[in-house]
Amino acid sequence: MNKISCLVIVLLSFALLGNAKIVQVNKSIITHEHTFLLKTIELQDTKTICCWSVKSRMPQTWVCMTRGAYLEGEGGHKYGFVNSSLPMEPERVALAENECLDFTVEFEYISKHVQSIRYYSNDSFYINDISLTGNQSNAKSSSEIRLQELFELSNNGDAEAQMELSYCYDSGYGGLESNFADFMYWMEKSAENGYPEAQFALALVYDAKQNFVKAFDLCKKAAEKGFVDAMYKVAYCYSSGTGVAQNYYNAVEWYKKAMANNHSWAFNNMAYLYFEGKGVPKNTQKAFELVDKAIQIEPDEPNFYDTKGELLLKVGDTENAIKTWDILKRLSPDYAANENTVFTQYMNELSVNTGANQKSQHVESLFVVIISNENYKYESKVPYALNDGESFNLFCRNVLNVPNTNIQHITDATYNDLKYSVKWLEQIIEAYKGDARVIFYYAGHGIPDESQKTALLLPVDGNGTDPASGYSLSKLYQSLGTLPSKSVMVFLDACFSGTKREGGMMASARGIAIKTKATTPANNMVVFSASQGDQTAAAYDDKQHGMFSYYMMQKLQESKGETTLGDLFNYVQDRVQKQSVVVNKKVQTPTVLSSPTIGDDWKSWKLK
């Protein structure tokens, strides 16, 4: 192309631009996520250009050009879409919160005799009556029109519209001022009028406020109307005892209803119930089938691989647990590195890829009872007690290599469960005639017998006001220490002062912490306790464990069970004393008691 030709094109471009008519519009469409502003419309001799800006109103959003956009003039004449600087769907552009982006949308040429037009992208994104003469007093955006419709419908009792209006107040849709009181007003109206989605949404609000009874009631109403997410939530509440008395049979009933609607999380949670035999007959094969079904429905959900890995570890299938761990790490590195679950903590802390699957010979003469009591009938929950028990169980199976038949792991143990497990250990010790090694681990509430100043383990069906419903430490020590054995090692992540793991006093306490008298172990017995005197055996929320159990397991896993009990105690006491002050703002000092028979010999003992 020569210089003369270039000059002609430049002059022609200036001439065309000079003939363009620019119409000021400045009309907004305010959605739940974005504010779109149509700034101007350029009426050129060959095309029409709509100049927009968009601002994100959420932490991260995406925008794209939808197909089917057009302009519509008088008489219904449509001017077709030509091009846009925005990418066409399914491609999209990411925006951070408050980030703005200018873009243009080109349409076919509009005659300068047209007085007004309609901009249309889809049924929820349009602007009516845009004047091409400059006066935009009659222009109405889709968000304005929808808000007007919602107010009319809501005031006339339309439950679906009331719920939608509630969300508009939450997000500021259409330019509404974000207002929690108005959000709650319309959501409650919708729920009162029987709209199940609103009942479920309101249940989540009350759940966040820790009004679990109200949340469950609303969830149940929504579930009975067939709202699938509510079915799952009702099942979860029955299973965990949140807002309603714990009932595994009712949990199974509602999980099955959610599963009939292909709810992936229902399959995942039912896997646990089958694995543990809660509300259904224990069936390990069925448990794995269910978690595999959850993965099939939602293959990108890391929680389901976490569940499968945990179950594999529990049955001692470390090889397949490692394979599942590798899938989880590829799928979600962040989840694998940062989530504090039984599976992720075990796999991260144990270095399983460098020999955890190379098992040593089973330790046939080591017997273990693990009691993890979290969900109490008459007292508050013990946060993370189930996690503590699961972690210790996995350690015993996969590091100490204790046979499954040598481990009694009881979750949420009743008085009879405790009594049976101790009796089982008594029979083992007697049968092995001095050759048995015994570990007794307990995480849960402890209570004081105020009249006797003695300490009691509290089963989940026990009441802190009734010492007779507890299992006394002196009875435990006597039962396990009377007969000859190689060693009896007791680990108690509980306090016996009437305080709770998360702080404060148990409901049954009189508001003061009680100091109990120390009970002396017998024969070859050593006892590690999470705290002393009137202190609290506190939780470590960031790690989702009791603080004592977390540091004990950390040392045991790092050493692969080879640390001596003396080194273990020094490590746990040092870490807990320091971290409890930093994290929980209170002193917690783990203690150790040994029988006079062994003196300091216990310091050289090992769990492995």
C-alpha positions as CSV (number, residue, x, y, z in Angstrom):
1,M,0.0,0.0,0.0
2,N,1.4,3.4,-1.0
3,K,1.5,6.6,1.1
4,I,-1.4,8.2,-0.8
5,S,-3.7,5.2,-0.1
6,C,-2.8,5.3,3.6
7,L,-3.7,9.0,3.7
8,V,-7.0,8.4,2.0
9,I,-8.0,5.7,4.6
10,V,-7.0,7.9,7.6
11,L,-9.0,10.9,6.2
12,L,-12.0,8.6,5.5
13,S,-11.8,7.3,9.1
14,F,-11.9,10.8,10.5
15,A,-14.8,11.6,8.2
16,L,-16.8,8.6,9.4
17,L,-16.0,9.4,13.1
18,G,-17.0,13.0,12.6
19,N,-20.5,11.8,11.3
20,A,-21.1,9.6,14.4
21,K,-23.8,10.6,16.8
22,I,-23.0,9.9,20.5
23,V,-26.0,9.4,22.8
24,Q,-25.4,9.7,26.5
25,V,-27.3,6.9,28.3
26,N,-25.7,6.2,31.8
27,K,-28.2,3.6,32.7
28,S,-27.3,0.7,35.0
29,I,-28.3,-2.9,35.3
30,I,-27.4,-4.0,38.9
31,T,-27.3,-7.8,39.3
32,H,-26.4,-9.9,42.3
33,E,-22.8,-9.9,41.3
34,H,-22.1,-6.9,39.0
35,T,-23.0,-3.4,38.2
36,F,-23.2,-2.9,34.4
37,L,-23.4,0.7,33.1
38,L,-24.4,1.5,29.6
39,K,-22.5,4.7,29.2
40,T,-23.0,5.8,25.6
41,I,-24.4,4.6,22.2
42,E,-22.4,5.7,19.1
43,L,-24.6,5.8,16.0
44,Q,-22.1,5.5,13.1
45,D,-22.8,5.4,9.4
46,T,-22.1,1.6,9.2
47,K,-22.7,0.3,12.7
48,T,-23.9,1.0,16.2
49,I,-21.5,0.8,19.2
50,C,-22.7,0.4,22.8
51,C,-20.1,1.4,25.3
52,W,-20.3,-0.4,28.6
53,S,-18.4,-0.6,31.9
54,V,-18.8,-3.4,34.4
55,K,-17.8,-3.5,38.1
56,S,-17.6,-6.7,40.2
57,R,-19.5,-6.6,43.4
58,M,-18.2,-9.9,44.8
59,P,-14.8,-11.3,45.7
60,Q,-14.3,-13.0,42.3
61,T,-16.7,-13.0,39.4
62,W,-16.6,-13.7,35.6
63,V,-18.2,-11.9,32.7
64,C,-18.7,-12.9,29.0
65,M,-20.8,-11.9,26.0
66,T,-23.9,-14.0,25.8
67,R,-25.3,-15.1,22.4
68,G,-28.5,-13.7,21.1
69,A,-28.1,-10.1,21.9
70,Y,-29.8,-7.5,19.7
71,L,-31.2,-3.9,19.6
72,E,-34.9,-3.4,18.9
73,G,-36.3,-0.2,17.4
74,E,-39.8,1.1,16.8
75,G,-42.2,-1.4,15.2
76,G,-40.2,-4.3,16.6
77,H,-37.4,-4.0,14.0
78,K,-34.3,-5.8,15.3
79,Y,-30.7,-4.9,14.7
80,G,-28.4,-7.9,15.0
81,F,-25.2,-8.4,17.0
82,V,-22.0,-8.0,15.1
83,N,-19.0,-8.1,17.6
84,S,-17.9,-7.4,21.1
85,S,-14.6,-6.8,22.9
86,L,-15.8,-9.2,25.6
87,P,-15.1,-12.9,24.9
88,M,-18.1,-14.9,23.8
89,E,-19.5,-17.6,26.1
90,P,-18.2,-20.1,27.2
91,E,-15.0,-18.1,27.3
92,R,-15.0,-15.5,30.1
93,V,-13.0,-12.8,31.9
94,A,-12.3,-12.9,35.7
95,L,-12.8,-9.8,37.8
96,A,-11.7,-9.2,41.4
97,E,-13.9,-7.4,43.9
98,N,-14.5,-3.8,42.8
99,E,-12.5,-4.3,39.6
100,C,-13.9,-2.4,36.6
101,L,-13.7,-3.3,32.9
102,D,-14.8,-1.2,29.9
103,F,-16.1,-3.1,26.9
104,T,-18.0,-2.4,23.7
105,V,-20.8,-4.3,21.8
106,E,-21.3,-3.6,18.1
107,F,-24.6,-4.0,16.3
108,E,-25.9,-3.3,12.8
109,Y,-26.4,0.2,11.6
110,I,-29.4,2.1,13.0
111,S,-31.1,4.8,11.0
112,K,-30.8,8.3,12.6
113,H,-34.6,8.6,12.3
114,V,-35.1,5.9,15.0
115,Q,-36.2,7.7,18.2
116,S,-35.8,4.9,20.9
117,I,-34.5,1.4,21.1
118,R,-34.4,-1.6,23.5
119,Y,-31.1,-3.2,24.4
120,Y,-31.6,-7.0,24.9
121,S,-29.1,-9.7,25.9
122,N,-31.4,-12.1,27.7
123,D,-34.6,-12.2,29.7
124,S,-32.8,-10.9,32.8
125,F,-30.5,-8.4,31.1
126,Y,-32.1,-5.6,29.1
127,I,-32.8,-1.9,29.1
128,N,-36.2,-0.6,27.7
129,D,-37.0,2.7,26.1
130,I,-33.5,4.1,25.6
131,S,-33.9,7.5,24.0
132,L,-31.6,8.3,21.0
133,T,-32.5,11.9,21.5
134,G,-30.8,12.1,24.9
135,N,-33.6,12.2,27.5
136,Q,-33.4,8.9,29.4
137,S,-36.2,9.6,32.0
138,N,-38.3,6.7,30.5
139,A,-35.5,4.2,30.3
140,K,-35.9,1.2,32.6
141,S,-33.4,-1.6,33.3
142,S,-34.2,-5.2,33.8
143,S,-33.1,-5.0,37.4
144,E,-35.4,-2.1,38.1
145,I,-38.4,-3.8,36.4
146,R,-37.7,-7.1,38.3
147,L,-37.6,-5.3,41.6
148,Q,-40.9,-3.6,41.0
149,E,-42.4,-7.0,40.1
150,L,-41.0,-8.6,43.2
151,F,-42.4,-6.0,45.5
152,E,-45.8,-6.3,44.0
153,L,-45.8,-10.1,44.2
154,S,-44.3,-10.2,47.7
155,N,-46.8,-7.9,49.1
156,N,-49.5,-10.1,47.6
157,G,-48.1,-13.1,49.5
158,D,-46.1,-14.9,46.7
159,A,-43.6,-17.0,48.7
160,E,-41.2,-17.6,45.8
161,A,-41.0,-13.8,45.1
162,Q,-40.5,-13.1,48.8
163,M,-37.5,-15.4,48.9
164,E,-36.0,-13.8,45.8
165,L,-36.6,-10.3,47.3
166,S,-34.8,-11.4,50.4
167,Y,-31.8,-12.3,48.4
168,C,-32.0,-8.9,46.6
169,Y,-31.7,-7.2,50.0
170,D,-28.7,-9.5,50.8
171,S,-26.8,-8.7,47.6
172,G,-28.0,-5.1,46.9
173,Y,-29.7,-6.2,43.6
174,G,-31.2,-3.4,41.6
175,G,-29.5,-0.8,43.7
176,L,-31.2,-1.8,47.0
177,E,-29.3,-1.0,50.1
178,S,-27.9,-4.3,51.5
179,N,-29.9,-4.8,54.7
180,F,-29.9,-7.9,56.9
181,A,-33.1,-6.9,58.7
182,D,-35.0,-6.7,55.4
183,F,-33.3,-9.9,54.2
184,M,-34.6,-11.7,57.3
185,Y,-38.1,-10.2,57.1
186,W,-38.8,-11.4,53.6
187,M,-37.0,-14.8,54.1
188,E,-39.2,-15.4,57.2
189,K,-42.3,-14.4,55.3
190,S,-41.4,-16.8,52.5
191,A,-40.7,-19.6,55.0
192,E,-43.9,-18.9,56.9
193,N,-45.8,-19.3,53.6
194,G,-44.3,-22.7,53.2
195,Y,-41.6,-22.2,50.5
196,P,-39.1,-25.0,51.1
197,E,-36.1,-23.3,49.6
198,A,-36.6,-20.4,52.0
199,Q,-37.1,-22.7,54.9
200,F,-33.8,-24.3,54.2
201,A,-32.0,-21.0,53.6
202,L,-33.4,-19.6,56.9
203,A,-32.3,-22.8,58.6
204,L,-28.7,-22.1,57.5
205,V,-29.0,-18.6,59.0
206,Y,-30.1,-20.0,62.4
207,D,-27.4,-22.7,62.2
208,A,-24.8,-20.0,61.8
209,K,-26.3,-18.3,64.9
210,Q,-26.0,-21.6,66.7
211,N,-29.7,-21.8,67.2
212,F,-29.6,-25.5,66.2
213,V,-33.1,-26.4,67.4
214,K,-34.7,-23.7,65.2
215,A,-32.5,-24.7,62.3
216,F,-33.5,-28.3,62.5
217,D,-37.2,-27.5,62.7
218,L,-37.0,-25.4,59.5
219,C,-34.9,-28.1,57.8
220,K,-37.4,-30.8,58.7
221,K,-40.2,-28.7,57.2
222,A,-38.3,-28.2,53.9
223,A,-37.3,-31.9,53.8
224,E,-40.8,-33.0,54.2
225,K,-41.7,-30.9,51.2
226,G,-39.1,-32.7,49.1
227,F,-36.2,-30.3,49.2
228,V,-33.2,-32.6,48.7
229,D,-30.5,-30.5,50.4
230,A,-32.8,-30.3,53.5
231,M,-33.2,-34.1,53.5
232,Y,-29.4,-34.4,53.7
233,K,-29.2,-31.8,56.5
234,V,-31.9,-33.5,58.5
235,A,-30.0,-36.8,58.2
236,Y,-26.8,-35.1,59.3
237,C,-28.5,-33.5,62.4
238,Y,-30.0,-36.9,63.5
239,S,-26.5,-38.5,63.0
240,S,-24.6,-35.9,64.9
241,G,-27.3,-34.9,67.5
242,T,-27.3,-31.3,66.3
243,G,-30.6,-29.6,67.2
244,V,-32.3,-32.9,67.9
245,A,-31.7,-36.0,69.9
246,Q,-29.1,-38.3,68.2
247,N,-30.9,-41.1,66.3
248,Y,-29.0,-43.1,63.8
249,Y,-32.1,-44.9,62.5
250,N,-33.7,-41.6,61.6
251,A,-30.4,-40.5,60.1
252,V,-30.4,-43.6,57.9
253,E,-34.0,-43.0,56.8
254,W,-33.3,-39.4,55.7
255,Y,-29.9,-40.2,54.1
256,K,-31.7,-42.8,52.0
257,K,-34.2,-40.3,50.9
258,A,-31.5,-37.9,49.8
259,M,-29.6,-40.8,48.1
260,A,-32.7,-41.6,46.1
261,N,-32.3,-38.1,44.7
262,N,-28.6,-38.7,43.9
263,H,-27.3,-36.4,46.7
264,S,-23.5,-37.1,46.7
265,W,-22.9,-36.1,50.3
266,A,-25.6,-38.5,51.5
267,F,-23.8,-41.4,49.9
268,N,-20.5,-40.2,51.5
269,N,-22.0,-39.9,55.0
270,M,-23.9,-43.2,54.7
271,A,-20.6,-44.9,54.0
272,Y,-19.5,-44.0,57.6
273,L,-22.7,-45.4,59.1
274,Y,-22.3,-48.7,57.3
275,F,-18.6,-48.8,58.2
276,E,-19.3,-48.2,61.9
277,G,-22.6,-50.2,62.0
278,K,-24.6,-47.2,63.3
279,G,-28.3,-47.4,62.4
280,V,-27.5,-50.2,59.9
281,P,-25.7,-53.6,60.1
282,K,-22.0,-53.1,59.9
283,N,-20.9,-53.7,56.3
284,T,-17.5,-52.6,55.2
285,Q,-18.0,-53.6,51.5
286,K,-21.2,-51.5,51.4
287,A,-19.3,-48.6,52.9
288,F,-16.8,-48.6,50.1
289,E,-19.5,-49.0,47.5
290,L,-21.3,-45.9,48.8
291,V,-18.2,-43.6,48.9
292,D,-17.3,-44.8,45.4
293,K,-20.8,-43.7,44.3
294,A,-20.3,-40.3,45.9
295,I,-17.0,-40.0,43.9
296,Q,-18.8,-41.1,40.7
297,I,-21.5,-38.4,41.2
298,E,-19.0,-35.6,42.1
299,P,-15.5,-36.7,41.0
300,D,-13.9,-33.3,41.8
301,E,-15.0,-33.2,45.5
302,P,-11.8,-33.8,47.6
303,N,-13.8,-34.7,50.8
304,F,-15.0,-37.9,49.2
305,Y,-11.4,-39.1,48.5
306,D,-10.6,-38.1,52.1
307,T,-13.4,-40.3,53.3
308,K,-12.3,-43.2,51.2
309,G,-8.7,-42.8,52.3
310,E,-9.7,-42.8,56.0
311,L,-11.7,-46.0,55.6
312,L,-8.9,-47.7,53.8
313,L,-6.5,-46.8,56.6
314,K,-9.0,-48.1,59.1
315,V,-9.1,-51.5,57.4
316,G,-5.3,-51.5,57.2
317,D,-5.1,-51.2,53.4
318,T,-2.2,-48.7,53.3
319,E,-1.3,-49.5,49.7
320,N,-4.7,-48.3,48.4
321,A,-4.8,-45.5,50.9
322,I,-1.6,-44.1,49.4
323,K,-3.1,-44.4,45.9
324,T,-6.1,-42.4,47.1
325,W,-3.8,-39.9,48.7
326,D,-2.0,-39.4,45.4
327,I,-5.3,-38.7,43.7
328,L,-6.4,-36.3,46.4
329,K,-3.1,-34.4,46.1
330,R,-3.4,-34.0,42.4
331,L,-7.1,-33.0,42.6
332,S,-6.7,-30.4,45.4
333,P,-3.1,-29.7,46.6
334,D,-4.5,-27.0,48.9
335,Y,-7.0,-29.4,50.6
336,A,-4.2,-32.1,51.0
337,A,-1.8,-29.6,52.6
338,N,-4.2,-27.5,54.8
339,E,-7.3,-29.5,55.8
340,N,-6.9,-31.1,59.3
341,T,-8.8,-34.4,58.9
342,V,-7.8,-37.8,60.2
343,F,-6.7,-38.9,56.7
344,T,-4.7,-35.7,55.7
345,Q,-3.0,-35.4,59.1
346,Y,-2.0,-39.1,59.1
347,M,-0.7,-39.0,55.5
348,N,1.1,-35.6,55.9
349,E,2.8,-36.4,59.3
350,L,3.7,-40.1,58.8
351,S,5.6,-39.9,55.4
352,V,3.7,-42.9,54.2
353,N,5.4,-42.8,50.8
354,T,8.7,-43.8,52.3
355,G,7.9,-47.0,53.9
356,A,4.6,-46.9,55.8
357,N,3.4,-49.7,53.6
358,Q,6.3,-51.9,54.5
359,K,4.8,-53.5,57.6
360,S,6.7,-55.2,60.3
361,Q,5.4,-58.4,61.9
362,H,2.2,-58.0,63.9
363,V,2.6,-57.3,67.6
364,E,0.5,-60.2,68.8
365,S,0.9,-59.5,72.5
366,L,-0.1,-55.8,72.4
367,F,-3.8,-55.0,73.1
368,V,-5.4,-51.6,72.8
369,V,-8.7,-50.0,74.0
370,I,-9.6,-46.6,72.5
371,I,-12.5,-44.7,73.9
372,S,-13.5,-41.4,72.1
373,N,-16.6,-39.8,73.6
374,E,-17.7,-36.6,71.8
375,N,-21.5,-36.6,71.7
376,Y,-23.1,-36.7,75.2
377,K,-26.8,-37.1,76.0
378,Y,-26.8,-34.8,79.0
379,E,-23.6,-32.8,78.8
380,S,-22.0,-30.6,76.1
381,K,-20.0,-32.1,73.3
382,V,-16.2,-32.7,73.6
383,P,-14.9,-31.1,70.4
384,Y,-12.7,-33.3,68.2
385,A,-12.7,-36.3,70.6
386,L,-13.7,-38.5,67.7
387,N,-10.8,-37.2,65.6
388,D,-8.5,-37.9,68.5
389,G,-9.7,-41.5,68.8
390,E,-9.5,-42.1,65.0
391,S,-5.9,-40.8,64.8
392,F,-4.8,-43.0,67.7
393,N,-6.6,-46.0,66.1
394,L,-4.8,-45.4,62.8
395,F,-1.5,-45.0,64.5
396,C,-1.9,-48.3,66.4
397,R,-3.0,-50.2,63.2
398,N,-0.5,-48.8,60.7
399,V,2.5,-47.8,62.7
400,L,2.5,-50.1,65.7
401,N,1.0,-52.7,63.4
402,V,-1.4,-54.0,66.0
403,P,-3.8,-56.6,64.6
404,N,-7.4,-55.5,64.2
405,T,-8.5,-58.2,66.6
406,N,-6.3,-56.7,69.3
407,I,-8.0,-53.3,69.1
408,Q,-11.3,-52.3,70.7
409,H,-12.1,-48.8,69.3
410,I,-15.4,-47.5,70.8
411,T,-16.8,-44.2,69.7
412,D,-19.4,-42.4,72.0
413,A,-19.1,-45.2,74.6
414,T,-21.9,-45.8,77.1
415,Y,-21.3,-47.0,80.7
416,N,-21.7,-50.6,79.6
417,D,-19.3,-50.1,76.7
418,L,-16.7,-48.9,79.1
419,K,-17.3,-51.7,81.5
420,Y,-17.1,-54.3,78.7
421,S,-13.9,-52.9,77.2
422,V,-12.1,-52.9,80.6
423,K,-13.4,-56.4,81.3
424,W,-12.0,-57.5,77.9
425,L,-8.5,-56.2,78.9
426,E,-8.7,-57.9,82.3
427,Q,-9.4,-61.2,80.5
428,I,-6.5,-60.6,78.1
429,I,-4.1,-59.8,80.9
430,E,-5.1,-62.9,82.8
431,A,-4.9,-65.2,79.7
432,Y,-1.4,-64.0,78.7
433,K,-0.1,-64.6,82.3
434,G,2.3,-61.7,82.4
435,D,3.2,-61.4,78.7
436,A,0.6,-58.9,77.6
437,R,1.2,-55.2,76.9
438,V,-1.8,-53.0,77.3
439,I,-2.7,-49.5,76.1
440,F,-5.8,-47.7,77.3
441,Y,-6.6,-44.4,75.5
442,Y,-9.5,-42.1,76.5
443,A,-10.7,-38.8,75.1
444,G,-13.9,-37.3,76.5
445,H,-15.3,-35.7,79.6
446,G,-14.0,-36.5,83.0
447,I,-15.9,-35.4,86.2
448,P,-15.1,-35.0,89.9
449,D,-16.9,-36.8,92.6
450,E,-17.2,-33.8,94.8
451,S,-17.9,-35.7,98.0
452,Q,-15.0,-38.1,97.6
453,K,-12.7,-35.7,95.6
454,T,-12.1,-38.6,93.2
455,A,-12.0,-38.6,89.4
456,L,-14.4,-40.4,87.0
457,L,-14.5,-41.0,83.3
458,L,-17.9,-39.9,82.0
459,P,-19.7,-42.2,79.5
460,V,-22.0,-40.6,76.9
461,D,-25.1,-41.7,78.8
462,G,-23.7,-40.4,82.1
463,N,-24.7,-37.2,83.9
464,G,-22.2,-35.0,85.5
465,T,-24.5,-34.5,88.5
466,D,-24.5,-38.2,89.2
467,P,-21.2,-39.7,90.2
468,A,-22.7,-43.2,90.1
469,S,-23.1,-42.8,86.3
470,G,-19.3,-42.3,85.9
471,Y,-16.5,-44.9,85.7
472,S,-13.9,-44.3,88.4
473,L,-10.2,-44.0,87.7
474,S,-9.4,-46.0,90.8
475,K,-11.6,-48.9,89.5
476,L,-9.8,-48.7,86.1
477,Y,-6.4,-48.8,87.7
478,Q,-7.4,-51.6,90.0
479,S,-8.9,-53.7,87.1
480,L,-5.8,-53.3,84.9
481,G,-3.2,-53.3,87.5
482,T,-4.1,-56.2,89.8
483,L,-3.0,-59.0,87.4
484,P,0.7,-59.3,86.2
485,S,1.5,-57.8,82.8
486,K,4.6,-56.5,81.0
487,S,3.2,-53.0,80.9
488,V,-0.1,-51.0,81.1
489,M,0.1,-47.6,79.5
490,V,-2.9,-45.2,80.1
491,F,-3.4,-42.0,78.2
492,L,-6.2,-39.6,79.4
493,D,-7.2,-36.6,77.3
494,A,-9.7,-35.4,79.8
495,C,-9.9,-33.1,82.8
496,F,-11.6,-34.0,86.1
497,S,-12.4,-30.6,87.4
498,G,-15.8,-30.0,85.9
499,T,-14.6,-27.8,83.1
500,K,-15.1,-28.3,79.3
501,R,-12.6,-28.8,76.6
502,E,-13.7,-25.6,74.8
503,G,-13.6,-23.6,78.1
504,G,-16.2,-22.8,80.7
505,M,-17.9,-25.2,83.1
506,M,-20.0,-28.3,82.3
507,A,-23.7,-27.8,82.6
508,S,-23.7,-30.1,85.7
509,A,-20.9,-28.2,87.5
510,R,-21.5,-25.6,90.2
511,G,-19.4,-22.9,88.5
512,I,-16.2,-23.8,90.3
513,A,-13.4,-26.1,89.3
514,I,-12.8,-29.0,91.6
515,K,-9.3,-30.4,92.5
516,T,-9.5,-34.2,92.7
517,K,-7.1,-36.4,94.7
518,A,-4.5,-38.2,92.6
519,T,-5.1,-41.9,92.3
520,T,-2.0,-44.0,92.4
521,P,-1.5,-46.6,89.6
522,A,-0.7,-50.2,90.5
523,N,2.0,-52.7,89.3
524,N,3.5,-52.1,85.9
525,M,1.3,-49.1,85.1
526,V,2.0,-45.5,83.9
527,V,-0.7,-42.9,83.4
528,F,-0.3,-39.8,81.1
529,S,-3.0,-37.1,81.8
530,A,-3.7,-34.0,79.7
531,S,-3.8,-31.6,82.6
532,Q,-3.4,-31.4,86.4
533,G,-5.6,-30.3,89.3
534,D,-8.3,-27.8,88.4
535,Q,-7.0,-27.1,84.9
536,T,-8.8,-27.7,81.6
537,A,-7.7,-30.3,79.0
538,A,-8.3,-27.8,76.1
539,A,-8.9,-28.2,72.4
540,Y,-6.6,-27.1,69.6
541,D,-9.1,-25.7,67.2
542,D,-6.6,-25.1,64.3
543,K,-5.7,-28.7,64.3
544,Q,-9.2,-30.1,65.2
545,H,-7.8,-32.2,68.1
546,G,-7.4,-32.0,71.8
547,M,-4.1,-30.2,72.4
548,F,-2.7,-33.0,74.5
549,S,-3.7,-35.7,71.9
550,Y,-2.3,-33.6,69.0
551,Y,1.2,-33.2,70.4
552,M,1.3,-36.8,71.6
553,M,0.3,-38.1,68.2
554,Q,2.8,-35.7,66.5
555,K,5.7,-37.1,68.5
556,L,4.6,-40.7,68.1
557,Q,4.2,-40.4,64.3
558,E,7.4,-38.5,63.8
559,S,9.3,-41.2,65.6
560,K,7.2,-44.0,64.1
561,G,6.5,-45.2,67.6
562,E,10.2,-45.5,68.5
563,T,10.3,-42.7,71.0
564,T,10.6,-43.6,74.7
565,L,7.8,-42.7,77.0
566,G,10.2,-40.4,78.9
567,D,11.0,-38.4,75.7
568,L,7.3,-38.5,74.7
569,F,6.2,-37.0,78.0
570,N,8.9,-34.3,78.0
571,Y,7.9,-33.3,74.4
572,V,4.2,-33.2,75.1
573,Q,4.5,-31.3,78.4
574,D,6.8,-28.7,76.8
575,R,4.6,-28.2,73.7
576,V,1.3,-28.1,75.6
577,Q,2.5,-25.8,78.3
578,K,3.7,-23.2,75.7
579,Q,0.9,-23.5,73.1
580,S,-2.0,-23.6,75.6
581,V,-1.0,-20.1,76.9
582,V,-0.5,-18.8,73.3
583,V,-3.7,-20.3,71.8
584,N,-6.1,-20.8,74.7
585,K,-4.8,-18.1,77.0
586,K,-4.7,-20.5,79.9
587,V,-2.2,-22.8,81.6
588,Q,-2.4,-26.5,80.8
589,T,0.2,-28.8,82.3
590,P,0.2,-32.5,81.3
591,T,1.2,-34.9,84.1
592,V,2.5,-38.4,84.5
593,L,1.9,-40.9,87.3
594,S,3.6,-44.3,87.7
595,S,3.2,-47.1,90.2
596,P,5.7,-47.3,93.0
597,T,6.6,-50.7,91.6
598,I,8.3,-49.4,88.4
599,G,9.6,-46.1,89.6
600,D,11.3,-44.4,86.6
601,D,11.6,-47.6,84.6
602,W,8.6,-46.4,82.5
603,K,10.8,-43.7,80.9
604,S,12.6,-46.3,78.8
605,W,9.4,-48.0,77.6
606,K,8.2,-47.7,74.0
607,L,4.8,-48.2,72.5
608,K,6.4,-50.1,69.5
